[in-house]
């Protein structure tokens, strides 16, 4: 009986302290009550939502901020990157509560310090932005069940989707800037096979993590060649500094088994969209 009681207490403890998930109910487009202000969210994975808030005036969309909610092993972070503020860097807020009310906090930030999303029902939610005390504002948002593209006489493409273009960061030509990474044999010529195997297992794990985070949109090996090129990455970032920070999370690169050359590459902004399909067509992981 004692053992059964211990097991019950253990499972109750796990249930009590289990990490909440991300607010997947946000997926879709939401309109602020009595104002032409919107939030649009897309689910990338069960651990990642990406979105943006925007205004709508005379059929023109004006992006206000880019939004991201990502779950990793230990925490869930809400990141807001406001246009023309903070030198383009996002501000992170940690999830401290998540059920029907999702509370994100950053006590070190000036304002806001707290962002709250509360699901009221299938088509309504309550949002609160505050300093955690008396200063702040709140509003209701309603889910837009039928999304329609605004008409713009300057748009020549009859299939143009303004929301999708904004979400993907597309310019007027449907293009954007990426960083192309050429992977080549690195300077570390160790013969320690156990060390090499460990680094390249980490290399493959890191590829999957960067893809899940939306940072890596293309990866693949090259056939043997006389330039010692081993493979390519296309990173969904626009600066070399951002790319280098991401690449240093790859143990094969960090340990010098692989070296990199970086190039700016201009390609279709729709490139990341294929990732969802790519996860449905493999039988075995490499």
Secondary structure, 3 states (H helix, E strand, C coil): CHHHHHHHHHHHHHHHHCCCCCCHHHCEEEEECCCCEEEEEEEEECCEEEEEEEEEECCEEEEEEEEEEEECCCCEEEEEEECCCHHHCCEEEEEEEECCEEEEECCCCCCCCEEEEEEEECCEEEEEEECCCCCEEEEEEEECCCCCCCCCCCCCCCCCCHHHHHHHCCCCCCEEEEEEEEEEECCCCCCCHHHHHHHHHHHHHHHHHHHHCCCEEEEEECCCCCCCEEEEEEECCCCHHHHHHHHCCCHHHHCCCEEEEEEEEEEEHHHHHHHHHHCCCCCCCC
